[in-house]
Each structure stands twice: as C-alpha cells, then as structure tokens.
Amino acid sequence: MGQAGDASARLCAALRTADVVAAEDTRRARNLAASLDVQIGGRIVSYYDHVESARTPQLVDAVAGGATVLLITDAGMPSVSDPGYTVVRACVDAGLPVTCLPGPSAVTTA
C-alpha cells in the first residue's frame, strides 16, 4: 500500500459516493478509507482472482442498473497487474461506461 497522502480528492469522493466498492482485499480497502478519513458510502464486496468469475456478472449487472461500481486493488492498475481485466472487459463488451481514476505511480516516479 502506498502513502495515503498521495491519494487524490477524486479517489476520496469516489470512495464516499460509489454504490459498490469491489476490492481485491476488503480489509485493505477499509484501512485505506480510514487512513484517508473517508467513510465508504456503498456496499463493499471482495473481488480477487478466485471470486472474479462469479462476481463479474453481478458487478456488470449493477453498472447496467445505474450503480456506480468502484474497483480498487491492493496496488497497481486494475487489469495491468491486479484483478480487474475481466470486469472491465465485460463492461466494455456490454457497452457500459468505464472510467479510470489513476493514482500515484512508482513507474512515473522512476
């Protein structure tokens, strides 16, 4: 986990307002929110390798129904080095909007 001080105001707002927060590790997501002094506003569900195939249709259905689903990972960009490719691909295939909230990156720092 990176430094909480590097988190954007946009991320804090997304954590507060998302209807569903899908997290690779729900404990780390709650710790992140606490370190940012943010109350997660929506339901938190786990989304990691072993549940990805079962959860993806649920998350796509939520987006299709008008919900805002925020996918967060332990570190890295979803679909690059962490879970997320499957749900992003499914949303794109369904013609649903996908937006990226980029964060601080060790790659750009290097």
N, CA and C atoms as a LAMMPS dump frame, in Angstrom:
ITEM: TIMESTEP
0
ITEM: NUMBER OF ATOMS
330
ITEM: BOX BOUNDS ff ff ff
-5.0000000000000000e+02 5.0000000000000000e+02
-5.0000000000000000e+02 5.0000000000000000e+02
-5.0000000000000000e+02 5.0000000000000000e+02
ITEM: ATOMS id mol type element x y z
1 1 1 N 0.852 -1.172 0
2 1 2 C 0 0 0
3 1 3 C 0.893 1.228 0
4 2 1 N 0.52 2.21 -0.791
5 2 2 C 1.292 3.441 -0.882
6 2 3 C 1.002 4.389 0.266
7 3 1 N 1.348 5.616 0.073
8 3 2 C 1.137 6.658 1.067
9 3 3 C -0.252 7.266 0.896
10 4 1 N -1.002 7.305 1.961
11 4 2 C -2.363 7.848 1.9
12 4 3 C -2.364 9.297 1.414
13 5 1 N -1.332 10.034 1.755
14 5 2 C -1.246 11.435 1.349
15 5 3 C -1.156 11.627 -0.151
16 6 1 N -0.826 10.557 -0.886
17 6 2 C -0.75 10.639 -2.343
18 6 3 C -2.11 10.441 -3.017
19 7 1 N -3.108 10.056 -2.249
20 7 2 C -4.44 9.807 -2.822
21 7 3 C -5.071 11.121 -3.267
22 8 1 N -5.794 11.048 -4.366
23 8 2 C -6.425 12.252 -4.907
24 8 3 C -7.767 12.528 -4.229
25 9 1 N -8.185 13.765 -4.328
26 9 2 C -9.521 14.144 -3.842
27 9 3 C -10.585 13.38 -4.622
28 10 1 N -10.313 13.097 -5.875
29 10 2 C -11.241 12.347 -6.72
30 10 3 C -11.433 10.925 -6.185
31 11 1 N -10.364 10.279 -5.725
32 11 2 C -10.476 8.954 -5.13
33 11 3 C -11.297 9.02 -3.85
34 12 1 N -11.029 9.985 -3.015
35 12 2 C -11.79 10.13 -1.762
36 12 3 C -13.277 10.295 -2.051
37 13 1 N -13.599 11.123 -3.034
38 13 2 C -15.006 11.326 -3.403
39 13 3 C -15.618 10.035 -3.939
40 14 1 N -14.865 9.299 -4.73
41 14 2 C -15.376 8.042 -5.286
42 14 3 C -15.648 7.026 -4.183
43 15 1 N -14.772 6.946 -3.2
44 15 2 C -14.988 6.035 -2.073
45 15 3 C -16.253 6.407 -1.304
46 16 1 N -16.503 7.694 -1.16
47 16 2 C -17.685 8.163 -0.424
48 16 3 C -18.987 7.896 -1.173
49 17 1 N -18.939 7.985 -2.499
50 17 2 C -20.182 8.018 -3.262
51 17 3 C -20.502 6.758 -4.061
52 18 1 N -19.56 5.858 -4.23
53 18 2 C -19.827 4.65 -5.022
54 18 3 C -20.909 3.804 -4.359
55 19 1 N -21.747 3.219 -5.167
56 19 2 C -22.788 2.326 -4.658
57 19 3 C -22.205 0.987 -4.22
58 20 1 N -21.184 0.539 -4.946
59 20 2 C -20.499 -0.719 -4.646
60 20 3 C -19.003 -0.473 -4.751
61 21 1 N -18.259 -0.931 -3.761
62 21 2 C -16.798 -0.902 -3.817
63 21 3 C -16.347 -2.349 -3.881
64 22 1 N -15.779 -2.723 -5.021
65 22 2 C -15.251 -4.072 -5.215
66 22 3 C -13.752 -4.001 -4.945
67 23 1 N -13.306 -4.744 -3.954
68 23 2 C -11.92 -4.627 -3.504
69 23 3 C -11.206 -5.957 -3.55
70 24 1 N -9.962 -5.91 -4.011
71 24 2 C -9.133 -7.112 -4.009
72 24 3 C -9.004 -7.656 -2.593
73 25 1 N -8.859 -6.78 -1.627
74 25 2 C -8.795 -7.167 -0.214
75 25 3 C -9.636 -6.147 0.561
76 26 1 N -10.779 -6.585 1.053
77 26 2 C -11.698 -5.658 1.722
78 26 3 C -11.085 -5.04 2.971
79 27 1 N -10.221 -5.785 3.652
80 27 2 C -9.568 -5.221 4.851
81 27 3 C -8.675 -4.058 4.474
82 28 1 N -7.917 -4.219 3.403
83 28 2 C -7.03 -3.138 2.961
84 28 3 C -7.846 -1.944 2.461
85 29 1 N -8.974 -2.214 1.833
86 29 2 C -9.834 -1.12 1.371
87 29 3 C -10.348 -0.31 2.558
88 30 1 N -10.779 -1.003 3.593
89 30 2 C -11.257 -0.299 4.798
90 30 3 C -10.126 0.473 5.465
91 31 1 N -8.933 -0.12 5.509
92 31 2 C -7.775 0.58 6.083
93 31 3 C -7.424 1.825 5.27
94 32 1 N -7.491 1.698 3.941
95 32 2 C -7.232 2.854 3.08
96 32 3 C -8.223 3.97 3.386
97 33 1 N -9.499 3.623 3.426
98 33 2 C -10.526 4.628 3.701
99 33 3 C -10.294 5.28 5.064
100 34 1 N -9.969 4.479 6.054
101 34 2 C -9.722 5.027 7.394
102 34 3 C -8.517 5.964 7.384
103 35 1 N -7.465 5.594 6.666
104 35 2 C -6.275 6.453 6.629
105 35 3 C -6.546 7.756 5.885
106 36 1 N -7.55 7.745 5.011
107 36 2 C -7.942 8.964 4.295
108 36 3 C -9.036 9.727 5.019
109 37 1 N -9.48 9.191 6.158
110 37 2 C -10.581 9.769 6.921
111 37 3 C -11.842 9.867 6.054
112 38 1 N -12.114 8.763 5.335
113 38 2 C -13.241 8.683 4.423
114 38 3 C -14.136 7.532 4.867
115 39 1 N -15.424 7.767 4.878
116 39 2 C -16.406 6.72 5.149
117 39 3 C -16.855 6.159 3.803
118 40 1 N -16.63 4.864 3.571
119 40 2 C -17.091 4.241 2.331
120 40 3 C -18.613 4.235 2.35
121 41 1 N -19.191 4.815 1.318
122 41 2 C -20.633 5.006 1.305
123 41 3 C -21.446 3.808 0.859
124 42 1 N -20.877 2.96 0.028
125 42 2 C -21.634 1.839 -0.529
126 42 3 C -21.263 0.51 0.083
127 43 1 N -21.813 -0.51 -0.517
128 43 2 C -21.551 -1.884 -0.093
129 43 3 C -20.156 -2.284 -0.561
130 44 1 N -19.427 -2.994 0.289
131 44 2 C -18.085 -3.465 -0.047
132 44 3 C -18.166 -4.96 -0.336
133 45 1 N -17.615 -5.362 -1.493
134 45 2 C -17.556 -6.781 -1.849
135 45 3 C -16.121 -7.134 -2.23
136 46 1 N -15.778 -8.38 -2.009
137 46 2 C -14.439 -8.825 -2.396
138 46 3 C -14.411 -9.099 -3.901
139 47 1 N -13.269 -8.818 -4.508
140 47 2 C -13.077 -9.078 -5.93
141 47 3 C -11.607 -9.413 -6.144
142 48 1 N -11.317 -10.696 -6.102
143 48 2 C -9.949 -11.18 -6.293
144 48 3 C -10.001 -12.395 -7.198
145 49 1 N -8.839 -12.918 -7.552
146 49 2 C -8.733 -13.975 -8.559
147 49 3 C -9.746 -15.103 -8.398
148 50 1 N -9.921 -15.623 -7.205
149 50 2 C -10.747 -16.815 -7.008
150 50 3 C -12.249 -16.545 -7.049
151 51 1 N -12.676 -15.304 -6.925
152 51 2 C -14.117 -14.988 -6.999
153 51 3 C -14.462 -14.155 -8.233
154 52 1 N -13.455 -13.83 -9
155 52 2 C -13.629 -12.944 -10.15
156 52 3 C -14.704 -13.439 -11.118
157 53 1 N -14.685 -14.71 -11.478
158 53 2 C -15.656 -15.195 -12.474
159 53 3 C -17.083 -15.185 -11.93
160 54 1 N -17.261 -15.423 -10.645
161 54 2 C -18.6 -15.403 -10.055
162 54 3 C -19.091 -13.98 -9.823
163 55 1 N -18.213 -13.057 -9.455
164 55 2 C -18.609 -11.686 -9.126
165 55 3 C -18.8 -10.801 -10.353
166 56 1 N -18.08 -11.091 -11.424
167 56 2 C -18.132 -10.208 -12.592
168 56 3 C -19.556 -9.967 -13.085
169 57 1 N -20.381 -11.009 -13.293
170 57 2 C -21.749 -10.735 -13.76
171 57 3 C -22.543 -9.862 -12.79
172 58 1 N -22.336 -10.029 -11.504
173 58 2 C -23.04 -9.219 -10.51
174 58 3 C -22.643 -7.748 -10.635
175 59 1 N -21.357 -7.508 -10.82
176 59 2 C -20.874 -6.127 -10.923
177 59 3 C -21.348 -5.489 -12.23
178 60 1 N -21.312 -6.251 -13.315
179 60 2 C -21.79 -5.73 -14.602
180 60 3 C -23.277 -5.415 -14.504
181 61 1 N -24.051 -6.292 -13.872
182 61 2 C -25.484 -6.032 -13.694
183 61 3 C -25.715 -4.766 -12.874
184 62 1 N -24.878 -4.551 -11.863
185 62 2 C -25.013 -3.342 -11.042
186 62 3 C -24.777 -2.095 -11.886
187 63 1 N -23.732 -2.112 -12.703
188 63 2 C -23.447 -0.965 -13.573
189 63 3 C -24.59 -0.775 -14.566
190 64 1 N -25.051 -1.868 -15.159
191 64 2 C -26.151 -1.788 -16.124
192 64 3 C -27.41 -1.215 -15.477
193 65 1 N -27.578 -1.461 -14.179
194 65 2 C -28.73 -0.937 -13.454
195 65 3 C -28.564 0.497 -12.981
196 66 1 N -27.433 1.112 -13.318
197 66 2 C -27.216 2.514 -12.967
198 66 3 C -26.346 2.749 -11.75
199 67 1 N -25.852 1.677 -11.135
200 67 2 C -24.997 1.837 -9.949
201 67 3 C -23.591 2.258 -10.359
202 68 1 N -22.947 2.967 -9.463
203 68 2 C -21.529 3.272 -9.63
204 68 3 C -20.759 2.203 -8.88
205 69 1 N -19.91 1.481 -9.617
206 69 2 C -19.081 0.431 -9.034
207 69 3 C -17.635 0.901 -9.084
208 70 1 N -17.002 0.939 -7.95
209 70 2 C -15.603 1.336 -7.848
210 70 3 C -14.774 0.095 -7.592
211 71 1 N -13.836 -0.205 -8.48
212 71 2 C -12.942 -1.35 -8.326
213 71 3 C -11.601 -0.841 -7.831
214 72 1 N -11.191 -1.329 -6.666
215 72 2 C -9.881 -0.939 -6.15
216 72 3 C -9.048 -2.186 -5.896
217 73 1 N -7.755 -2.03 -6.066
218 73 2 C -6.836 -3.14 -5.881
219 73 3 C -5.816 -2.785 -4.811
220 74 1 N -5.064 -3.784 -4.393
221 74 2 C -4.073 -3.553 -3.344
222 74 3 C -2.981 -2.59 -3.804
223 75 1 N -2.545 -2.762 -5.013
224 75 2 C -1.502 -1.91 -5.574
225 75 3 C -1.53 -2.103 -7.077
226 76 1 N -1.241 -1.075 -7.814
227 76 2 C -1.194 -1.222 -9.259
228 76 3 C -2.511 -0.874 -9.919
229 77 1 N -2.487 -0.906 -11.216
230 77 2 C -3.649 -0.557 -12.02
231 77 3 C -4.457 -1.81 -12.317
232 78 1 N -5.751 -1.808 -12.014
233 78 2 C -6.562 -2.98 -12.363
234 78 3 C -6.398 -3.331 -13.835
235 79 1 N -6.26 -4.594 -14.082
236 79 2 C -6.069 -5.195 -15.406
237 79 3 C -4.64 -5.091 -15.909
238 80 1 N -3.764 -4.426 -15.209
239 80 2 C -2.354 -4.426 -15.573
240 80 3 C -1.632 -5.444 -14.71
241 81 1 N -1.709 -5.277 -13.388
242 81 2 C -1.013 -6.205 -12.505
243 81 3 C -1.922 -6.783 -11.432
244 82 1 N -3.184 -6.481 -11.474
245 82 2 C -4.122 -6.902 -10.443
246 82 3 C -5.425 -7.381 -11.078
247 83 1 N -6.319 -7.975 -10.268
248 83 2 C -7.625 -8.36 -10.792
249 83 3 C -8.347 -7.144 -11.365
250 84 1 N -9.156 -7.366 -12.327
251 84 2 C -9.93 -6.274 -12.882
252 84 3 C -10.171 -6.396 -14.367
253 85 1 N -9.269 -7.028 -15.08
254 85 2 C -9.418 -7.139 -16.526
255 85 3 C -10.78 -7.723 -16.895
256 86 1 N -11.188 -8.767 -16.198
257 86 2 C -12.421 -9.469 -16.54
258 86 3 C -13.635 -8.551 -16.444
259 87 1 N -13.778 -7.817 -15.368
260 87 2 C -14.956 -6.949 -15.21
261 87 3 C -14.878 -5.743 -16.14
262 88 1 N -13.689 -5.205 -16.36
263 88 2 C -13.551 -4.084 -17.29
264 88 3 C -13.921 -4.542 -18.695
265 89 1 N -13.402 -5.687 -19.111
266 89 2 C -13.709 -6.237 -20.432
267 89 3 C -15.207 -6.503 -20.58
268 90 1 N -15.832 -7.071 -19.544
269 90 2 C -17.26 -7.375 -19.585
270 90 3 C -18.089 -6.101 -19.707
271 91 1 N -17.701 -5.047 -19.011
272 91 2 C -18.427 -3.767 -19.116
273 91 3 C -18.266 -3.17 -20.512
274 92 1 N -17.055 -3.197 -21.042
275 92 2 C -16.82 -2.674 -22.394
276 92 3 C -17.64 -3.467 -23.405
277 93 1 N -17.623 -4.798 -23.282
278 93 2 C -18.386 -5.652 -24.206
279 93 3 C -19.885 -5.372 -24.118
280 94 1 N -20.37 -4.985 -22.938
281 94 2 C -21.79 -4.688 -22.748
282 94 3 C -22.133 -3.241 -23.115
283 95 1 N -21.137 -2.47 -23.551
284 95 2 C -21.373 -1.078 -23.92
285 95 3 C -21.567 -0.166 -22.725
286 96 1 N -21.05 -0.585 -21.57
287 96 2 C -21.192 0.199 -20.34
288 96 3 C -19.967 1.08 -20.134
289 97 1 N -20.16 2.222 -19.473
290 97 2 C -19.032 3.135 -19.274
291 97 3 C -18.014 2.604 -18.267
292 98 1 N -16.753 2.845 -18.576
293 98 2 C -15.639 2.506 -17.678
294 98 3 C -14.772 3.747 -17.586
295 99 1 N -14.489 4.17 -16.376
296 99 2 C -13.649 5.343 -16.145
297 99 3 C -12.497 4.94 -15.25
298 100 1 N -11.333 5.471 -15.513
299 100 2 C -10.154 5.164 -14.704
300 100 3 C -9.835 6.358 -13.803
301 101 1 N -9.576 6.06 -12.538
302 101 2 C -9.113 7.081 -11.593
303 101 3 C -7.637 6.79 -11.33
304 102 1 N -6.744 7.305 -12.136
305 102 2 C -5.337 6.974 -11.948
306 102 3 C -4.817 7.556 -10.652
307 103 1 N -3.895 6.835 -10.074
308 103 2 C -3.282 7.287 -8.833
309 103 3 C -1.793 7.47 -9.016
310 104 1 N -1.108 7.774 -7.934
311 104 2 C 0.338 7.907 -7.993
312 104 3 C 0.948 6.6 -8.491
313 105 1 N 1.98 6.698 -9.256
314 105 2 C 2.584 5.519 -9.84
315 105 3 C 4.089 5.486 -9.619
316 106 1 N 4.582 4.352 -9.172
317 106 2 C 6.024 4.177 -8.994
318 106 3 C 6.723 4.232 -10.341
319 107 1 N 6.026 3.807 -11.408
320 107 2 C 6.624 3.82 -12.74
321 107 3 C 6.962 5.242 -13.162
322 108 1 N 6.026 6.158 -12.97
323 108 2 C 6.311 7.54 -13.361
324 108 3 C 7.345 8.183 -12.454
325 109 1 N 7.35 7.785 -11.201
326 109 2 C 8.358 8.304 -10.291
327 109 3 C 9.754 7.823 -10.691
328 110 1 N 9.843 6.565 -11.091
329 110 2 C 11.145 6.005 -11.504
330 110 3 C 11.649 6.731 -12.732
